[in-house]
């Protein structure tokens, strides 16, 4: 399979480029009084998403974008306190163009977005509920984590069980957290070790390092982005660099032992034939509200784009993080003398000041409490890492036809460790449970503009995910030592089609889309755990799980109930198919 994918990618690179004629787009950026605006950010998007360019206006408000292939583009500009009222549509064909951009002071800005249809649209054109949190807003709010950045978005709920690095859930329009898809530059970012295959396990570790903007789609997106997008999509878009060299070096600290440092740089070389962005961030929390929190997170993000010709580009992006989070004990019951003999026991938490004494290893009084909510556990922690790597080839074959081929690899690992220290129930020996996985995705898509008002997109996606869960402890007796492993592999293939129409002078927007996806899950493998069959009268002991197996080859154990000391509910082998249809329409009357 790897050879086939490699040959397909190389074949894509050999598709002959279109006509070598390029165009120049220039103009000035002006404020409401027609005065020049310096250092305004200008962005240009091709309608088929094959090209994106960024530059900044000069001292006299002038800007210049050269080596542009023929086609239809959306052009926008913005500056501090000023926003362009509406992106400008630009057609380049046969000759250069000069377009002046006049900024206005507006409370509600119209921006260019990509997530709604996977191709650039203005917010006026999009037929779905969208919000954009751009780089300037992220800087003003001084956000650190993706979850905090989207917290103020309407129709979206963020639940965080503690401070930075703690478990975080994002729900859109009241649906499950697993129904919200997370994208990195338009490609799915998922935790293979999650039961639902979503990204919830890593939301607390996603620092904002080199993000250009965050696009939030509220509503169905599964026809384009797959199963985990029925409620909506959050797309974190990396800064692609380009334009003059610019950078940032910052640090902040405060109460509760929080410190964060950030360094990043971006720019372009040789008229943006080479664009780059790189960033590194470190977050430390040493103390927290109770003085016992311990969080460390180091994240890095980089992007590099090379344009061998005006209509072709090869880009790569890497985003990774390593983190360590101290974990408190689970709620612990008070001594038996504090528990009444009645069937129903009232939940009375231990007083906070007594909890702090217990955390410091000092004597404390239970009083009338029936449980301790979360004692400090000095040897319990979660160590995690993930690396998301993307390589993408874009080419405009003709003014109305482009294609792109992408490969993304997501590697993740979470190690939950615990030992005998701490109050409440603790394991007798140091233990480790690792949840690791790898997700490989290959995607090829083409965009064909049938007419100036009709864009047809189609694509194919192949995905392979591998999950493993090794568990061990430090029992000195080898005969009783835990050393188990569970693993599973799943492959899927998908085909999707989308037709977008802009009718009645773009007052009516219609989009039709569909997706067919096939899943193939291999039979899970269990090693090191004693597996035995249970009779209908036997029960599971603590730490064991019950599940049903289905095997196409029908081995002797097929269809019987098994029990094992290791395992995961994702244990049914076989295949499944999913077919999704979607449609949207937007009618706008403008004078």
C-alpha positions as CSV (number, residue, x, y, z in Angstrom):
1,X,0.0,0.0,0.0
2,X,2.9,2.4,0.9
3,X,4.4,1.9,-2.6
4,X,1.1,2.6,-4.3
5,X,0.6,5.8,-2.3
6,X,4.2,6.9,-3.1
7,X,3.8,6.3,-6.8
8,X,0.4,8.1,-6.8
9,X,2.0,11.1,-5.1
10,X,4.9,11.2,-7.5
11,X,2.5,10.9,-10.5
12,X,0.6,13.9,-9.1
13,X,3.8,15.9,-9.1
14,X,4.3,15.1,-12.8
15,X,1.0,16.6,-14.0
16,X,2.0,19.4,-16.4
17,X,1.4,22.8,-15.0
18,X,-0.8,25.3,-16.8
19,X,0.3,28.1,-19.0
20,X,3.3,29.9,-17.5
21,X,1.8,33.4,-17.8
22,X,1.5,35.0,-14.4
23,X,-0.1,38.2,-13.2
24,X,0.5,41.1,-10.9
25,X,-2.0,42.3,-8.3
26,X,-1.3,45.7,-6.7
27,X,-3.0,48.6,-5.1
28,X,-3.2,50.7,-1.9
29,X,-4.9,50.2,1.4
30,X,-6.8,53.3,2.6
31,X,-8.7,54.3,5.7
32,X,-12.2,55.8,5.8
33,X,-10.7,59.3,5.1
34,X,-8.8,57.9,2.1
35,X,-5.5,58.2,3.9
36,X,-2.9,55.5,3.4
37,X,-2.8,52.6,6.0
38,X,0.7,51.2,6.6
39,X,1.4,47.7,8.0
40,X,-2.1,46.5,7.1
41,X,-2.4,42.7,6.5
42,X,-3.5,41.7,3.0
43,X,-4.6,38.1,2.3
44,X,-5.4,36.6,-1.1
45,X,-7.3,33.2,-1.5
46,X,-7.9,31.4,-4.7
47,X,-11.5,30.2,-5.0
48,X,-10.4,26.5,-5.3
49,X,-8.1,26.8,-2.2
50,X,-5.0,26.0,-4.3
51,X,-3.2,29.2,-3.3
52,X,-3.1,31.6,-0.4
53,X,-0.8,34.6,-0.2
54,X,-0.1,37.1,2.6
55,X,1.7,40.4,2.5
56,X,1.7,43.8,4.4
57,X,1.2,47.3,3.1
58,X,4.1,49.7,2.9
59,X,4.5,53.2,4.4
60,X,2.3,54.7,1.7
61,X,-0.3,51.9,2.0
62,X,0.9,50.2,-1.2
63,X,0.9,46.4,-1.6
64,X,2.1,44.1,-4.3
65,X,1.4,40.4,-5.0
66,X,3.2,39.0,-8.1
67,X,3.6,35.6,-9.9
68,X,-0.2,34.9,-9.6
69,X,-1.8,32.4,-12.0
70,X,-5.0,33.2,-13.8
71,X,-8.2,32.5,-11.8
72,X,-10.7,33.9,-9.4
73,X,-9.6,35.1,-6.0
74,X,-10.9,36.6,-2.8
75,X,-8.9,39.6,-1.5
76,X,-9.2,41.0,2.1
77,X,-7.3,43.4,4.3
78,X,-7.4,44.3,7.9
79,X,-5.6,46.5,10.4
80,X,-5.8,47.4,14.1
81,X,-9.2,48.9,14.8
82,X,-10.2,48.8,11.1
83,X,-11.8,46.0,9.1
84,X,-12.7,45.7,5.5
85,X,-16.5,45.7,5.0
86,X,-16.5,42.8,2.5
87,X,-13.8,40.8,0.7
88,X,-13.3,41.8,-2.9
89,X,-13.6,39.3,-5.7
90,X,-10.7,39.6,-8.2
91,X,-10.5,37.9,-11.7
92,X,-7.1,37.6,-13.2
93,X,-7.0,36.6,-16.8
94,X,-4.8,38.0,-19.5
95,X,-3.6,41.2,-17.8
96,X,-2.5,42.5,-14.4
97,X,-5.0,44.1,-12.0
98,X,-4.9,47.1,-9.6
99,X,-7.3,47.1,-6.7
100,X,-7.5,49.6,-3.9
101,X,-8.9,48.4,-0.6
102,X,-10.8,50.8,1.7
103,X,-11.0,49.8,5.3
104,X,-14.0,50.8,7.4
105,X,-14.5,51.0,11.2
106,X,-17.0,48.1,11.6
107,X,-18.3,46.2,14.6
108,X,-19.2,43.2,12.5
109,X,-16.5,42.3,9.9
110,X,-16.9,40.1,6.9
111,X,-14.0,37.7,6.6
112,X,-12.9,34.9,4.3
113,X,-13.3,31.4,5.8
114,X,-12.5,27.9,4.5
115,X,-14.0,25.4,7.0
116,X,-17.7,25.8,6.0
117,X,-17.2,24.2,2.5
118,X,-13.4,23.4,2.5
119,X,-12.9,26.1,-0.1
120,X,-12.6,29.9,0.5
121,X,-15.8,31.8,1.0
122,X,-16.8,35.1,2.6
123,X,-18.9,34.9,5.7
124,X,-21.7,36.5,3.7
125,X,-21.6,33.7,1.1
126,X,-21.4,30.8,3.6
127,X,-24.8,29.1,4.3
128,X,-23.7,27.8,7.7
129,X,-23.2,29.4,11.1
130,X,-19.5,30.3,11.3
131,X,-17.2,32.2,13.7
132,X,-13.7,33.3,13.1
133,X,-11.2,34.1,15.9
134,X,-8.3,35.7,14.1
135,X,-4.7,36.3,15.2
136,X,-5.3,39.9,16.3
137,X,-8.2,38.8,18.6
138,X,-6.2,35.9,20.0
139,X,-3.4,38.4,20.8
140,X,-5.7,40.9,22.4
141,X,-7.3,38.3,24.7
142,X,-3.8,36.7,25.3
143,X,-5.2,33.2,25.0
144,X,-2.9,30.2,25.7
145,X,-5.0,27.1,25.1
146,X,-7.4,26.4,22.2
147,X,-10.2,25.5,24.6
148,X,-10.0,29.0,26.2
149,X,-9.8,30.7,22.8
150,X,-13.2,29.3,21.7
151,X,-15.0,29.6,25.1
152,X,-16.8,32.8,24.1
153,X,-18.2,31.4,20.8
154,X,-22.0,31.4,20.7
155,X,-23.6,27.9,20.7
156,X,-20.5,26.3,22.1
157,X,-19.8,25.0,25.7
158,X,-16.3,24.3,27.1
159,X,-16.0,22.2,30.3
160,X,-12.7,22.1,32.0
161,X,-12.1,19.9,35.1
162,X,-9.4,22.1,36.7
163,X,-6.7,24.4,35.6
164,X,-4.4,24.3,32.5
165,X,-3.7,20.8,31.2
166,X,-6.8,19.3,32.8
167,X,-9.4,17.2,31.0
168,X,-11.4,19.5,28.6
169,X,-14.6,18.8,26.7
170,X,-16.1,21.0,23.9
171,X,-19.8,20.6,23.0
172,X,-21.5,22.4,20.1
173,X,-25.3,23.0,20.2
174,X,-25.7,20.6,23.1
175,X,-24.5,17.4,21.3
176,X,-21.9,15.0,22.6
177,X,-18.2,16.1,22.8
178,X,-17.4,13.3,20.4
179,X,-19.6,14.9,17.8
180,X,-17.3,18.0,17.5
181,X,-14.5,17.5,15.0
182,X,-11.1,19.1,15.5
183,X,-9.0,20.0,12.4
184,X,-5.5,21.1,11.9
185,X,-5.2,23.0,8.6
186,X,-8.3,21.2,7.4
187,X,-7.1,17.7,8.3
188,X,-8.7,15.7,11.1
189,X,-6.8,15.6,14.4
190,X,-8.0,12.6,16.5
191,X,-6.9,10.6,19.5
192,X,-6.8,7.0,18.3
193,X,-6.9,5.8,22.0
194,X,-10.3,7.5,22.6
195,X,-13.3,5.1,22.6
196,X,-15.2,7.5,20.2
197,X,-12.0,8.4,18.2
198,X,-12.3,12.1,19.0
199,X,-9.7,14.6,20.2
200,X,-11.0,15.3,23.7
201,X,-8.1,13.6,25.4
202,X,-5.7,16.2,24.0
203,X,-7.7,19.4,24.1
204,X,-6.1,20.4,27.4
205,X,-2.6,20.2,25.8
206,X,-3.3,22.2,22.6
207,X,-1.3,25.5,23.1
208,X,-1.6,28.3,20.6
209,X,1.9,28.6,19.2
210,X,1.7,29.7,15.6
211,X,-2.0,29.8,14.8
212,X,-3.2,32.4,12.3
213,X,-6.9,31.9,13.2
214,X,-9.5,29.5,14.5
215,X,-12.6,28.8,12.5
216,X,-15.7,27.4,14.3
217,X,-18.4,25.7,12.3
218,X,-21.7,25.2,14.1
219,X,-23.8,22.6,12.3
220,X,-23.3,19.4,10.2
221,X,-19.9,19.0,8.7
222,X,-19.7,15.2,8.4
223,X,-20.2,15.0,4.6
224,X,-16.8,16.8,4.2
225,X,-14.9,16.0,7.4
226,X,-16.2,12.6,8.5
227,X,-18.0,10.9,11.4
228,X,-16.8,13.2,14.3
229,X,-18.3,16.4,12.8
230,X,-22.1,15.9,13.1
231,X,-22.3,18.8,15.7
232,X,-19.7,21.1,14.2
233,X,-16.0,21.6,13.5
234,X,-13.1,23.6,15.0
235,X,-10.3,24.2,12.5
236,X,-7.0,25.6,13.8
237,X,-5.3,27.2,10.8
238,X,-1.5,27.6,10.9
239,X,0.2,30.9,10.0
240,X,1.6,30.3,6.6
241,X,4.2,33.1,6.8
242,X,5.0,35.2,3.8
243,X,5.5,38.9,3.5
244,X,8.2,40.7,5.5
245,X,10.0,39.0,8.3
246,X,8.3,39.5,11.7
247,X,8.5,37.8,15.1
248,X,7.5,37.8,18.7
249,X,9.2,37.1,21.9
250,X,7.1,37.2,25.0
251,X,6.8,35.9,28.6
252,X,4.2,36.3,31.3
253,X,3.8,35.1,34.8
254,X,1.6,35.7,37.8
255,X,-0.1,34.2,40.8
256,X,-0.8,30.5,41.3
257,X,2.7,29.7,40.0
258,X,1.8,30.3,36.3
259,X,4.5,31.1,33.7
260,X,4.4,31.1,29.9
261,X,7.1,31.9,27.4
262,X,6.6,32.2,23.6
263,X,8.9,32.7,20.7
264,X,8.0,32.7,17.0
265,X,9.1,34.1,13.6
266,X,7.6,34.1,10.1
267,X,8.2,35.6,6.8
268,X,9.0,34.9,3.1
269,X,12.0,34.7,0.8
270,X,12.4,35.6,-2.9
271,X,9.0,37.2,-3.4
272,X,7.3,34.5,-1.2
273,X,8.6,31.6,-3.3
274,X,9.6,30.3,0.1
275,X,7.3,31.0,3.1
276,X,8.0,29.9,6.7
277,X,6.7,30.1,10.2
278,X,8.2,28.6,13.4
279,X,7.2,28.9,17.0
280,X,8.0,27.4,20.4
281,X,6.0,27.8,23.7
282,X,6.5,26.6,27.3
283,X,3.8,26.6,29.9
284,X,4.4,25.9,33.7
285,X,2.0,25.9,36.6
286,X,3.6,25.2,39.9
287,X,1.2,25.7,42.7
288,X,-2.3,26.4,41.5
289,X,-5.2,27.3,43.8
290,X,-4.3,24.6,46.4
291,X,-0.5,25.1,46.1
292,X,-0.1,21.5,44.8
293,X,-0.8,21.7,41.1
294,X,2.0,20.7,38.8
295,X,1.6,21.2,35.0
296,X,4.3,21.4,32.4
297,X,3.8,21.7,28.6
298,X,6.3,22.3,25.8
299,X,4.8,22.8,22.3
300,X,6.3,23.6,18.9
301,X,4.8,24.4,15.6
302,X,6.4,24.9,12.2
303,X,5.3,25.5,8.6
304,X,7.3,25.7,5.3
305,X,6.0,26.3,1.8
306,X,7.9,26.3,-1.5
307,X,6.4,27.4,-4.8
308,X,8.3,25.9,-7.8
309,X,6.0,27.7,-10.1
310,X,3.2,30.3,-9.8
311,X,0.4,27.6,-9.8
312,X,2.1,24.9,-7.7
313,X,3.2,24.6,-4.1
314,X,4.7,22.0,-1.8
315,X,4.1,22.6,1.9
316,X,4.8,20.9,5.2
317,X,3.6,21.4,8.8
318,X,4.6,20.0,12.1
319,X,2.8,20.5,15.4
320,X,3.8,18.7,18.5
321,X,3.6,18.9,22.3
322,X,4.9,17.1,25.4
323,X,3.2,17.5,28.7
324,X,3.2,16.3,32.3
325,X,0.2,16.8,34.6
326,X,0.0,15.9,38.3
327,X,-3.2,14.2,39.1
328,X,-5.0,14.3,42.5
329,X,-6.6,11.2,44.0
330,X,-10.1,10.1,43.2
331,X,-12.7,10.9,46.0
332,X,-12.0,8.8,49.0
333,X,-14.5,7.6,51.6
334,X,-14.1,8.7,55.2
335,X,-13.3,6.2,58.0
336,X,-16.1,3.8,58.7
337,X,-16.8,5.6,62.0
338,X,-17.9,8.6,60.0
339,X,-20.3,6.6,57.8
340,X,-23.9,6.1,59.0
341,X,-25.4,2.7,58.9
342,X,-28.4,3.9,56.8
343,X,-28.7,2.8,53.2
344,X,-28.4,6.3,51.8
345,X,-25.2,8.2,52.9
346,X,-25.2,12.0,52.4
347,X,-22.2,13.3,50.6
348,X,-20.5,15.7,53.0
349,X,-17.0,16.8,51.7
350,X,-14.0,17.3,54.0
351,X,-13.4,21.0,54.9
352,X,-11.0,22.7,52.6
353,X,-8.5,23.7,55.3
354,X,-8.4,20.0,56.5
355,X,-7.8,18.9,52.9
356,X,-4.8,21.2,52.8
357,X,-3.4,19.7,56.0
358,X,-3.7,16.2,54.5
359,X,-2.0,17.3,51.3
360,X,0.9,18.6,53.4
361,X,1.2,15.3,55.3
362,X,0.0,16.8,58.6
363,X,-2.7,15.4,60.9
364,X,-6.2,16.5,60.0
365,X,-9.8,16.0,61.4
366,X,-12.6,14.4,59.4
367,X,-15.3,16.1,61.4
368,X,-18.7,15.0,60.1
369,X,-17.4,14.6,56.5
370,X,-18.2,11.4,54.6
371,X,-15.6,11.7,51.9
372,X,-12.4,13.6,50.8
373,X,-12.9,15.2,47.3
374,X,-9.4,15.2,45.9
375,X,-6.4,14.6,48.1
376,X,-3.0,15.3,46.6
377,X,-1.3,12.2,45.1
378,X,2.4,13.0,44.8
379,X,3.3,10.0,42.6
380,X,0.2,10.1,40.2
381,X,0.7,11.8,36.9
382,X,-0.2,11.8,33.2
383,X,2.6,12.2,30.7
384,X,1.5,12.7,27.2
385,X,2.9,13.6,23.8
386,X,1.5,14.0,20.3
387,X,3.1,15.0,16.9
388,X,1.0,15.9,13.9
389,X,2.9,16.1,10.6
390,X,1.4,17.2,7.3
391,X,2.8,17.3,3.7
392,X,0.7,18.7,1.0
393,X,1.0,19.3,-2.8
394,X,-1.2,21.9,-4.5
395,X,-1.4,22.5,-8.2
396,X,-3.5,24.6,-10.4
397,X,-3.6,22.8,-13.7
398,X,-5.9,25.3,-15.5
399,X,-7.6,28.5,-14.4
400,X,-10.7,26.5,-13.5
401,X,-9.2,23.2,-12.4
402,X,-6.9,22.4,-9.5
403,X,-6.1,19.4,-7.3
404,X,-4.2,18.7,-4.1
405,X,-2.7,15.6,-2.5
406,X,-2.1,15.4,1.3
407,X,-0.6,13.0,3.8
408,X,-0.9,13.5,7.5
409,X,0.5,11.3,10.4
410,X,-0.7,11.8,14.0
411,X,1.3,9.9,16.6
412,X,0.1,10.1,20.2
413,X,1.0,8.6,23.6
414,X,-0.5,9.0,27.1
415,X,1.1,7.3,30.1
416,X,-1.0,7.3,33.3
417,X,1.3,6.5,36.2
418,X,0.5,5.9,39.9
419,X,2.2,4.5,43.0
420,X,1.6,3.7,46.6
421,X,2.0,7.3,47.9
422,X,-1.0,9.5,48.7
423,X,-4.2,9.1,50.7
424,X,-7.2,7.0,49.8
425,X,-7.0,3.9,47.7
426,X,-3.5,3.5,46.1
427,X,-1.9,0.6,44.2
428,X,0.6,-1.5,46.1
429,X,3.3,-0.9,43.5
430,X,4.3,1.7,40.9
431,X,2.1,1.1,37.9
432,X,1.8,2.4,34.3
433,X,-0.9,2.2,31.7
434,X,-0.1,3.6,28.3
435,X,-2.6,4.6,25.6
436,X,-0.8,5.0,22.3
437,X,-1.8,5.2,18.7
438,X,-0.9,6.3,15.2
439,X,-3.2,7.7,12.6
440,X,-2.2,7.9,8.9
441,X,-4.4,9.8,6.4
442,X,-4.0,10.1,2.7
443,X,-6.3,12.5,0.9
444,X,-6.6,13.5,-2.8
445,X,-9.2,15.9,-4.0
446,X,-9.9,18.0,-7.1
447,X,-11.8,21.2,-7.6
448,X,-13.4,22.1,-10.9
449,X,-15.1,25.4,-11.6
450,X,-17.8,24.3,-14.2
451,X,-18.9,28.0,-14.5
452,X,-18.1,31.1,-12.6
453,X,-21.1,30.3,-10.3
454,X,-20.6,26.6,-9.9
455,X,-17.7,24.8,-8.2
456,X,-17.6,21.0,-8.1
457,X,-15.3,19.2,-5.6
458,X,-14.6,15.5,-5.3
459,X,-12.1,13.5,-3.3
460,X,-10.9,10.2,-1.9
461,X,-9.5,9.5,1.5
462,X,-7.7,6.5,2.9
463,X,-7.1,6.2,6.7
464,X,-5.3,3.7,8.9
465,X,-5.3,3.8,12.7
466,X,-3.4,1.6,15.1
467,X,-4.0,1.5,18.9
468,X,-2.2,-0.3,21.7
469,X,-2.5,-0.3,25.5
470,X,0.4,-1.8,27.3
471,X,0.0,-2.0,31.1
472,X,2.6,-2.9,33.7
473,X,3.5,-2.6,37.4
474,X,6.6,-3.1,39.6
475,X,5.5,-6.1,41.6
476,X,8.7,-7.8,42.9
477,X,7.1,-11.2,42.4
478,X,7.5,-12.0,38.6
479,X,4.6,-14.5,38.8
480,X,2.1,-11.8,39.9
481,X,3.6,-8.9,37.9
482,X,1.3,-7.2,35.4
483,X,2.7,-7.1,31.9
484,X,-0.2,-7.0,29.5
485,X,-0.9,-5.5,26.1
486,X,-4.0,-4.9,23.9
487,X,-3.9,-3.7,20.3
488,X,-6.2,-3.2,17.3
489,X,-6.0,-1.8,13.8
490,X,-8.7,-0.2,11.7
491,X,-8.7,1.0,8.1
492,X,-11.2,3.1,6.3
493,X,-11.8,4.5,2.8
494,X,-14.1,7.4,1.9
495,X,-15.3,9.2,-1.2
496,X,-16.9,12.6,-1.0
497,X,-18.5,15.0,-3.5
498,X,-19.7,18.6,-3.1
499,X,-21.4,21.0,-5.5
500,X,-21.5,24.7,-4.6
501,X,-23.6,27.2,-6.6
502,X,-23.8,30.9,-6.3
503,X,-27.0,32.1,-8.0
504,X,-29.0,35.3,-8.6
505,X,-25.9,37.5,-8.5
506,X,-24.6,35.6,-5.5
507,X,-27.8,36.3,-3.5
508,X,-28.7,32.6,-3.3
509,X,-26.0,30.1,-2.1
510,X,-26.7,26.4,-2.6
511,X,-24.4,23.5,-1.6
512,X,-25.1,19.8,-2.0
513,X,-22.7,17.2,-0.6
514,X,-22.4,13.5,0.1
515,X,-19.9,11.1,1.6
516,X,-19.6,7.3,1.5
517,X,-17.2,5.7,4.0
518,X,-16.2,2.0,4.6
519,X,-14.6,0.8,7.9
520,X,-12.7,-2.4,8.4
521,X,-11.6,-3.3,11.9
522,X,-9.3,-6.2,12.5
523,X,-9.7,-8.6,15.4
524,X,-8.1,-7.1,18.6
525,X,-5.0,-8.8,20.0
526,X,-4.6,-9.4,23.8
527,X,-1.3,-10.4,25.3
528,X,-0.2,-11.1,28.8
529,X,-3.7,-11.2,30.4
530,X,-5.2,-14.4,31.6
531,X,-8.3,-15.0,29.4
532,X,-11.0,-17.3,30.5
533,X,-14.6,-18.0,29.6
534,X,-17.4,-17.2,32.1
535,X,-20.4,-19.2,32.7
536,X,-23.8,-17.3,32.9
537,X,-23.5,-17.5,36.8
538,X,-20.0,-16.1,37.0
539,X,-19.4,-12.4,37.7
540,X,-16.6,-10.1,36.8
541,X,-14.0,-9.2,39.4
542,X,-12.8,-5.6,39.8
543,X,-10.6,-4.5,36.9
544,X,-12.1,-7.0,34.4
545,X,-14.3,-6.1,31.5
546,X,-17.0,-8.0,29.6
547,X,-17.4,-7.8,25.9
548,X,-18.8,-9.7,22.9
549,X,-16.6,-10.7,19.9
550,X,-17.6,-11.1,16.3
551,X,-15.2,-12.8,13.9
552,X,-15.9,-13.3,10.2
553,X,-13.8,-16.5,10.2
554,X,-15.9,-17.9,13.2
555,X,-13.2,-19.3,15.5
556,X,-14.3,-21.5,18.5
557,X,-14.6,-18.5,20.8
558,X,-16.7,-16.4,18.4
559,X,-19.9,-15.1,19.9
560,X,-19.1,-16.2,23.5
561,X,-18.6,-13.9,26.4
562,X,-15.0,-13.4,27.5
563,X,-13.3,-11.8,30.4
564,X,-9.8,-10.4,30.5
565,X,-7.7,-8.3,32.8
566,X,-6.8,-6.0,29.9
567,X,-9.0,-4.8,27.1
568,X,-10.9,-2.1,25.5
569,X,-14.5,-1.8,24.4
570,X,-13.4,-1.3,20.8
571,X,-13.1,-5.1,20.3
572,X,-15.5,-6.1,17.5
573,X,-13.8,-7.1,14.2
574,X,-15.6,-6.8,10.9
575,X,-16.6,-4.0,8.6
576,X,-19.1,-1.2,8.5
577,X,-20.3,1.3,5.9
578,X,-21.6,4.8,6.4
579,X,-23.4,7.1,3.9
580,X,-24.0,10.8,4.7
581,X,-25.9,13.4,2.7
582,X,-26.0,17.1,3.4
583,X,-27.4,20.2,1.8
584,X,-27.5,23.9,2.7
585,X,-29.0,27.0,1.2
586,X,-28.7,30.7,2.0
587,X,-30.9,33.4,0.6
588,X,-29.8,37.0,1.0
589,X,-31.4,40.2,-0.3
590,X,-29.0,43.1,-0.6
591,X,-29.5,46.5,-2.2
